[in-house]
Amino acid sequence: MKNKRLRLDGITGILQLEEKTTLQALAARFDVSTATIRRDIKLLENSGQVYQGKGGEVLYHKDYPGPPREAMLSKFINEKIRISEYCSTLIKEQETIIIGPGVITTLAGRIFSGLDFQFRVITNSLTLSLELSELENISLFMLGGEIEKQYSTIKNFDRDPMDGIKYADKLFMTADGIDAEYGLTYFESSRIPVINGMMGIAKEIILLADSSKFGNVCFNYLCGFSKIDRIITDNGINKNIKKAFSHEGINLTMV
């Protein structure tokens, strides 16, 4: 199978089902060289969910929850702040914005709280909701559901997560893995329906992420870049990655 995206999907499915396999078995199944499979596995290893053992064995961390929230916040913190501050300049008075789940989006929401005009925020972040609820200039709508304790967000909705909400001017979202060929991916499958619902009502979809997220692939696929209106990142992004996004006509801003 020559299509890299389809092959990675296939590898992901096999590992989720079988939990372990070998480079040789995967190479035979997809009719490619073991060197090609080894490169695929190295890409998936960036997510922390897959690792290559001895003798060509490939294993899957079934219960891997993703890196701790504190570690994600402290990593590239200056870049995250610059990106968030830039995003605050994109908000206009009386707009309705959605702040999606994620460390950088929560940080952005905190920075947005310093704006001195009226706007509305929709979020599934418990932490952010508690902070923004005290501000008179922000109208707040929190999505309901089960609390995901590790990230203090809401997941596993019993109904459409955006039920009753029909429109938002902007969605500020992020992803655990961002790859020009493979698209947007996540550690947690529970985030997919939530973010899909948010994307479905947003007029403009803005992806914000520091440069360390690019080139990573996680197990849970959300979408390609045709649904993303613009990407905001830092100037540490690899020039080859920048070229790939430019080639696809994606609006990429580096701050």
C-alpha angles and dihedrals in degrees: 000000000000098000104096096201094051090045093053089049089052094048090049092052093048094050094046089052102038100024092212139037138143137262089242094052092049092047090053093046094051096034095236134115123277087242089061092048091047089056090049091052092048088055092050091046089069088072092059090232097098133045136175116234133192122308095019095301116155119202136188125220097223096187100035105139098191127256119319115273093239092054092049092051096048094048112091089351095160091052091048091052093050091049092048093048091051091050090054088065090060095064119095130201115278093012123140112227133183120216110203127209119283144090097264093044091052089050089049090052090054090051090047087058088072093065112112101214136076120274139142128244128202115191144152093211114113092194093051093044092055091051097044095043090076094059118094096204094057122075106206132206118181121198116233132232142085118338114244097213099200092059101021090235135125122257143161098046116201089216139014103319090222096044109155094010112104107168145024128173096220140011118205107199140159139195138214092228128030118182126167091223102031101038129212120345138175142205092224120058089199090072095061100077091041094053092041089056091049092049091050095066102033120104092202125027117203121188116204123187139141117249094260090074094062118097092023124121125194129187102258115071121207109172148305125264099269088090094050117090098192143353124219117197141142128275093255092084115128112260092230091054090047090051092050092053092045089052089055091052094245117160102240122181121188120198 
